[in-house]
């Protein structure tokens, strides 16, 4: 599989039980994010030489993990199975 030119993630969480810190995103490539309440949209631009043994995106959060969800992911406009 070729490395996609972009990957979009949507993460939903319960703000009363989870604290997410998108300013401290880390991982491979470049990214931008926008947040609206309990939803964070991340646009990732992976490097051409992506290392598949390492995380593409790391998003720090604290709280109850059952109240955070990767609700959608798309690569080059095509929906990914999650």
Steps between C-alpha positions, in 0.01 A plus 500: 500500500627846412531763770191723482552872444273578796309323775212660689400382847196597703521431872197539725511508879296579807640829631375427852714182536788552254755778459669512158804713417522539120772767533737215593431280197807307393589237245620479143455768233306823539148561631242760583198473723177675584289446809132559560390394847543124530612449139851538360575483128861424410645530150825304472747532213712184533864498385583314179720260699244421771622252761216246534643370829444837671187700576389749239322720757523511878230702677551539876191476719407424858181357639282199444607335171156355436377857437731577206440368148674515165171554321616543142815474290552575131807468278505712185122542532428126535346371823725268701370208706548563870 
